[in-house]
Amino acid sequence: MKYIIFILFGLFSTHFYAQTSSKRIDSLLIVAETSNDSIRLRVLNKIGFYYIFNNPTEAKKTLKSAVKESKNKNLIFSEAELTNTYGIYYDVTGKSDSAKYYFEKALQLSSQNNIKAITSMATNNLGMFHWNKGEYQDALKFFFNALELNSVNPANAKEAIYLNNIGLIYQEMGLNDKALEFHRKALKIREEFNVINEIPASLNNIAINLKEKGEYEEAIDFANKAITKAKEANVFQLYFDCSNTLGNLYILTNRNEEALKVLKKSISGRDSLNINRSANLASISSVINSYNNLNKPKEALIYVEKGYVFLEEFTAINNNVIGFYNNAAETYFRINRPNIGSQLLNRSSALKDSIFSIKNAESLANLETKFNVAKKEKQLAETRANLAESELKVKQKNTFIYGTIGLSVILALLGYLFYNQQKLKNQQLLRESELKAAMVKIETQNKLQEQRLRISRDLHDNIGSQLTFIISSIDNLKFNLKDDPTSKRLSEISGFTTNTIYELRDTIWAMNKNDITFEDLQIRINNFIDQAIIASEDTDFSFRISKNVNQSHNFTSIQGMNLYRIIQEAVNNASKYAEASKILVSINEENSQFHIKIEDNGKGFDSKQVVNGNGLNNIKKRTKDLNGEVEIQSVVDGGTSVIVKVPTA
């Protein structure tokens, strides 16, 4: 569940805290027995809330009894408060429909009896319910309503909760700049009011959005700060959430072994303490990603199976499920089960489309605009009321001097009001312009992505299946012509067709991406070299990346494919024609250029006498397309080196 609960017990001293918490509960029970009805029910509400995360059975018993008592004694405030907490019990224990029922009942009770504090909480909790269901528009509507309800009170720390939740919605929608805006506002309020058990959540959310923007080092700093604050505040759930964020950042910075340690510790911690276990799907997905990066698909498959079990237990639709499908798909491709991998990718794409659409984004933007306009209208009404009061005081004074001063004040206020109103109008127009531009950009990107997906599916489903049929047919012919000389030629055609399928998959891989990260390219090269090792067992293949290479660099899909094809062509030439026993591929970065070197110890050739074939010509053409340069050095019986230099920017 995404329910933001702050559980105050010691992270590294569980036994001691259990004893002190037990003593505190005993003390509260004594207070409840000796207090009047209202205080007694408030104490039972606190006890029930504590039990939700420590003893769910006792929580249900306590809250159910207290709700019944509040009804019998007609204590409306207590009934509304306890009903809301009862809804939290059902939410945390995974019974979302029951949670919704009690949240709506608490909202009805508090609204009818003008209990604003409970109204805000119940409204926020209903936002959480819709969020868990993947209904972002409804969730955001409730969060903005809760924020507006809270705004009638003096400045308080509760505002940070609603700002935080709004930021989380934008975060899941992939609108990271918008999410950062709300998370930073929430952090400022929490630091101002020193809400130590909520500060780690804001720090962690900022780290997550910086990660999505590719600002990894700053994100790591925020994640470590969040973990430190979570320890200081003794909050288990936030400690695990922050650890998961740090683990993902380690993956993105190619520190997969460190990531596995952090993520596995988070998973076992949530399971052993039974704290927000549904959040483990994100950690499981990240573990799968790490094992894939380390080229350990068998270990990854173990966690894929765990993820399936979690999906049966927790059915919430969110971005964690999308990430799990994507990483699981890669695992199946690595163990040569492409059919399952393709099915998972299709599920991921369909789920992503259902969560975020242009229509949904426009609705969310309109909700925020509506809230901001309502807030400004309220401020304007208050200003006008103050102005009317000033005018009334001026009329009560008969002297010319007071009349003149009053008139001056009125003119000044009117001028300020006009200036402020014009300023607000300009700001609103600017926001609308930015939203329209963002919508156009998103629509264009979606259309391009749809075209890519359609073409790649056609290639995979039609051409891929046809090539597979050709291979199968050739193999059948070979079986019937075992001793016939034609069998050898058929084997060559079968091998060529198989290579064509691999190249087709590489093309589909590039087409499905707007950008290709350095990590994507590295994985693809590793896979190719692994295949080359299988094909040429007598050849020693090596692949090295210098430490000075900026691995956060992104390529366009065309650039990434060109680099991959250059390396593939050079390695194939060395393997097939040079009769080399060693082939080394290395990548270095110097003077704002990537230096890609493919060298072998084969028989070499005399570049003055040998006419360049299609392979070398293809390398030169692709390098030219990358605005780079290529240098080919070869010595007869001394090996060959192909050095490609392409700009990093």
Stockholm file with secondary structure:
# STOCKHOLM 1.0

chainA/1-649         MKYIIFILFGLFSTHFYAQTSSKRIDSLLIVAETSNDSIRLRVLNKIGFYYIFNNPTEAKKTLKSAVKESKNKNLIFSEAELTNTYGIYYDVTGKSDSAKYYFEKALQLSSQNNIKAITSMATNNLGMFHWNKGEYQDALKFFFNALELNSVNPANAKEAIYLNNIGLIYQEMGLNDKALEFHRKALKIREEFNVINEIPASLNNIAINLKEKGEYEEAIDFANKAITKAKEANVFQLYFDCSNTLGNLYILTNRNEEALKVLKKSISGRDSLNINRSANLASISSVINSYNNLNKPKEALIYVEKGYVFLEEFTAINNNVIGFYNNAAETYFRINRPNIGSQLLNRSSALKDSIFSIKNAESLANLETKFNVAKKEKQLAETRANLAESELKVKQKNTFIYGTIGLSVILALLGYLFYNQQKLKNQQLLRESELKAAMVKIETQNKLQEQRLRISRDLHDNIGSQLTFIISSIDNLKFNLKDDPTSKRLSEISGFTTNTIYELRDTIWAMNKNDITFEDLQIRINNFIDQAIIASEDTDFSFRISKNVNQSHNFTSIQGMNLYRIIQEAVNNASKYAEASKILVSINEENSQFHIKIEDNGKGFDSKQVVNGNGLNNIKKRTKDLNGEVEIQSVVDGGTSVIVKVPTA
#=GR chainA/1-649 SS CCCCCCCBSCSSCHHHHHHHHHHHHHHHHHHHHHSCHHHHHHHHHHHHHHHHHHCHHHHHHHHHHHHHHHHHTTCHHHHHHHHHHHHHHHHHTTCHHHHHHHHHHHHHHHHHTTCHHHHHHHHHHHHHHHHHTTCHHHHHHHHHHHHHHHTTSSSCTHHHHHHHHHHHHHHHHTCHHHHHHHHHHHHHHHHHTTCTTTHHHHHHHHHHHHHHTTCHHHHHHHHHHHHHHHHHHTBHHHHHHHHHHHHHHHHHTTCHHHHHHHHHHHHHHHHHHTSSGGGHHHHHHHHHHHHHHTTCHHHHHHHHHHHHHHHHHCCCCSHHHHHHHHHHHHHHHHTTCHHHHHHHHHHHHHHHHHHCCHHHHHHHHHHHHHHHHHHHHHHHHHHHHHHHHHHHHHHTCCCHHHHHHHHHHHHHHHHHHHHHHHHHHHHHHHHHHHHHHHHHHHHHHHHHHHHHHHHHHHIIIIIHHHHHHHHHHHHHHHHHTTTSTHHHHHHHHHHHHHHHHHHHHHHHHHHTCSEEEHHHHHHHHHHHHHHHHHHCTTSEEEEEECTTSCTTCEEEHHHHHHHHHHHHHHHHHHHHHSCCSEEEEEEEEETTEEEEEEEECSCCCCTTTSCCCHHHHHHHHHHHHTTCEEEEEEETTTEEEEEEEEECC
#=GC SS_cons         CCCCCCCBSCSSCHHHHHHHHHHHHHHHHHHHHHSCHHHHHHHHHHHHHHHHHHCHHHHHHHHHHHHHHHHHTTCHHHHHHHHHHHHHHHHHTTCHHHHHHHHHHHHHHHHHTTCHHHHHHHHHHHHHHHHHTTCHHHHHHHHHHHHHHHTTSSSCTHHHHHHHHHHHHHHHHTCHHHHHHHHHHHHHHHHHTTCTTTHHHHHHHHHHHHHHTTCHHHHHHHHHHHHHHHHHHTBHHHHHHHHHHHHHHHHHTTCHHHHHHHHHHHHHHHHHHTSSGGGHHHHHHHHHHHHHHTTCHHHHHHHHHHHHHHHHHCCCCSHHHHHHHHHHHHHHHHTTCHHHHHHHHHHHHHHHHHHCCHHHHHHHHHHHHHHHHHHHHHHHHHHHHHHHHHHHHHHTCCCHHHHHHHHHHHHHHHHHHHHHHHHHHHHHHHHHHHHHHHHHHHHHHHHHHHHHHHHHHHIIIIIHHHHHHHHHHHHHHHHHTTTSTHHHHHHHHHHHHHHHHHHHHHHHHHHTCSEEEHHHHHHHHHHHHHHHHHHCTTSEEEEEECTTSCTTCEEEHHHHHHHHHHHHHHHHHHHHHSCCSEEEEEEEEETTEEEEEEEECSCCCCTTTSCCCHHHHHHHHHHHHTTCEEEEEEETTTEEEEEEEEECC
//
